[in-house]
């Protein structure tokens, strides 16, 4: 269903956390390349697309290509990160997905791609400065790095604000709460939804069984709050809980 979402929304940017060996990153990149080629050949095409995948991981795919985590080693497979489509479509950010430094790099790349406007130098500040996503752009976010509660909550707070209206936030591996018997992706998502304004993000329950891992697809039905809202609300709730 990921292919359907990407092709249906035709995003200008896909933000992906959890690159690992780069297989899904390459998959996203090839779909974006396909969409771009299709639009170039169409008489309805208006302007040249410069769609990108921003992929974040603490390890470069080359350093884990021979690792045996989650999938068998394939030493003679083509390395996706050495392909032309990766070169054209992927911007890799090395760092922890839930680190502020990685978030800052994502913001810088989105600004460079013309997808958002940064606050002016005289911005008054606050817990988190607001940025404005260009309403003419479409951004999809796919979270597949942290699966523990605390780390995924931080990813949701950091990257969900980039999702544009009627686009998608995808949280992978929702079934892990049941497998691990502890709070994981589903619990983190429920916490985030309680934080968000009612109806801002809508869970499309019928979609999560399209995959073995039961990914959860959330459509951003409307944009009613500034990007800083989620972090400010999280800090507010944490302060209350510690009072």
N, C-alpha and C positions, 0 to 999 in steps of 0.2 A: 504494500500500500504506500510505502515511501515514494516509490516511483510515481504513483498516481498523484500524490500530493504535490510533488515537485513539478511535474508536468502541468498539472492543473493550475497551480499558482504562478508558475514561471518566475521564480524569485530573481531579484537582482543580486541578492546575497543570501547564502546559507551559512549560518554560524553553527559549527559542529564542535562539541566538546568530546574528547576521547577519540583520538586518531588511531591509536594502536598501530597496526601494520599498514593502515591506509586503504583498506578495501572499500569501506563505505564512503570514505572521502573521494576515492576514485569514481565510485558509482555515482555520487552526486555530481562530480565534475563532468562526467560523460553525458549526463542528462542535460546539464546546463549548456554544454557544447552543442548537443543535438538541438536544443531549443534555439540557440543563437543561429545555428546554420539554417534551421527551418525559417526563422524570421527574416534572415538576410535574403533568402530566396523568395519570400512572400512579397507581393506587391503592396501589402498592407503594412509592411515594416516601416517604422518611423524612427530613424536614427539607429546608430550602432550600439548594441548591448555590450556591456563590459561586466558581465556577471561573474561572481567569484564565490569560492568556498573559503571561509575563514575557519581553519581547523586547529584546535588547541589540544596539546598533550604535553606532559612533562618529559616524555621521551620522543626523540625523532624516530619515525618508523624504521629507519635503517638500523638503529641500535637494538630493536626488539624483533627484527624480522625472523631471527632464528629461535625466538622464544616459543615455548610450548604452552602458553597461557591460552586457554579457551579453544584453541584450534591447533591441529597438527602442523608440524613444520613442513614447509615446502621449499626446499633450498634451490630448486631449479625453476621456481615460478618467476614470472615477470614482476619486478618491483614497481608497484604503481607510482611511487614517488620519483621514478626515473623516466616516466613517460612524457610525451609532449603535451597531452591534455592536462596533466598535473602542472606542468610548467606554465601553461596558459591560464589555468583556472583556479589553482589552489595557492592560498597564502597560509603557510604554516606558522603557528605561533607556539614556541616552545616555553612551557611553563605550566604550573598547576592551574587547572580550569577555575578553581575557586579562589585564586589569588588576585588581589587588586591590580597587581602589575599586568596580569594577563588581560583583565578587563580594560585597563588603560590602552593596551595594544590594540584590542578589538575596536575601541572607540577611535583610535588614531586611523586604523585601516578604513573604517566606515566613513570617516570624514574625508579621507583621501579618495574614496570611491564616490563621493558626492551623495552619500546616503543619509547624512545627518549634519546638523549645524551645532557647533559647540557654543557654550555660553560665552557672553562677552566678558572682557577683562574686568568690567566693573560689577560682575555678578556678586550678589550679596553673600553668597555662600550657603551655609546650612549643612546638614548631615551629608547630603550628596548633591552636587551641582546637577542641574537638569540639562539635557540635550534634547534637540528636536529632530525627530526622524522625518526625512523628506516624505510627504504623503504620496508622492508620485512613485515611490520605490516600494518594493515588496521584499520583506525579509522573513525567512523561515529559520527557526532555531531548533536544533536537535541535540538533546542532552544525553550523553552516553559515557561520561567520565566517572563522576562520583555516583555510587549507588548507596552509600551510607547516608543516613538522615541529615546530619549536620552539613556535610559537604554539598549535597544536592540542594538543600535549602539555599545555601549561598549562591550556587549556580542559578537557581530560579530567580533569586532577587537581582542578580547581576544581569542576566541575559534575557529574561522574559520581557523587560521593557522595550527591547528592540523589535519584538514581533509587531508587525504592522496590522492594521485593521483587516479582518477576514483572512489573515494568514495563520500559520500554524506554529504551535510550540509542541514538540514531541519529546516525551519522557520515556526512555527505553527501559526495558526489563522490569516492568511493574510487578511481576510475579515474585520478585525476590523477597518481599516482606514475608510471604507465606513459606518460602523455602528456608529462609534464615530464621524464621520465628521471632523477628525483631523489626523495629521501625526501619524502613528502607525507602525506596522510590515512591510507593503509594502514600505512605505516611507523610513524606516530605511534600508531595504534591497537594495533599489535603490541607496541610498547614499553610501552604502558599495560597491556595484558593480561599481560605478563610481570611487571609491578609488582603486579598484583592477586592476591589469594589464588586458588588453583586452583578453578575452578568458580564463582567469584563472578559473573562475567559470561560469558554463553554466546553466541557468534556464531551467528546463524541464517543460514548460508550460502545456503540456498535462496531467501532473500528479496531478496538484493542485486541480482538481475537483473530485479526488477520495475520498475526505473527505468533510464532511459538513463544516468544518472550513476553507477549502481551504488552506491547508498547501502548502508551496512552497519548491520544491525539487531542490537543486543546486548540480550538479556534478562538482567536481574539475577536469576539463579536463586536466590540466597540472600544474606542480609546477615549477614556474619560479623565485620565489622570496624567500628571507629568511623570517623566522617567524617574525622578527622585522619590516618588511616592512610596514605592515598595521598600526601599532601604530605610527611609525615614519611619515607616510604619513598623518595620521589623525592630529597629532600635527602640522605638517607643514601647513595643510589647515586651521586649527583653528587659527594659528598665522597670516596667511594672512587675514582672515576674520576680525580679531581684529585690523589690522594695519590701 
